[in-house]
Amino acid sequence: MRTVATLVALSMVAALFASAVDRYTAVWAALAWAVVVLFTAALLRLHNVINSPEEEQ
């Protein structure tokens, strides 16, 4: 879950920087792409954590 929180935090930081950049630049496009990729990675990691088999003790 720490990985999910880190990915979401990085996504929010990228979104913050993207909001400060002019929309019609390559930097904005790269930051917007990073937001999508990081948030998707966080969702996939969360799905993996939730659906992982329980370890038997």
C-alpha positions in Angstrom: 0.0 0.0 0.0 3.0 2.3 0.5 3.7 2.0 -3.2 0.2 3.0 -4.1 0.4 6.1 -1.9 3.8 7.0 -3.4 2.4 6.6 -7.0 -0.6 8.7 -6.2 1.5 11.4 -4.5 3.8 11.5 -7.5 0.8 11.8 -9.8 -0.5 14.8 -7.8 2.9 16.5 -7.9 3.0 16.0 -11.7 -0.5 17.4 -11.9 0.5 20.4 -9.8 3.4 21.2 -12.1 1.3 20.6 -15.2 -1.2 23.2 -13.9 1.6 25.8 -13.7 2.8 25.2 -17.3 1.3 26.7 -20.4 -1.1 24.1 -21.9 0.3 24.2 -25.5 3.8 23.1 -24.7 5.6 19.8 -24.9 6.3 20.0 -21.1 2.6 20.1 -20.4 2.0 17.1 -22.6 4.8 15.2 -20.9 3.4 16.1 -17.4 -0.1 15.2 -18.4 1.1 11.8 -19.7 3.0 11.3 -16.5 -0.1 11.9 -14.4 -2.1 9.4 -16.4 0.7 6.8 -16.3 1.4 7.2 -12.6 -2.3 7.1 -11.6 -2.9 4.0 -13.8 0.1 2.3 -12.2 -1.3 3.1 -8.7 -4.7 1.7 -9.6 -3.1 -1.5 -11.0 -0.9 -1.9 -7.9 -4.0 -1.4 -5.7 -5.9 -4.0 -7.7 -2.9 -6.4 -7.3 -2.7 -5.8 -3.6 -6.5 -6.3 -3.1 -6.7 -9.5 -5.2 -3.5 -11.1 -4.0 -3.9 -14.5 -2.4 -3.8 -14.5 1.4 -0.7 -16.1 2.9 -1.6 -19.0 5.1 0.0 -18.9 8.5 
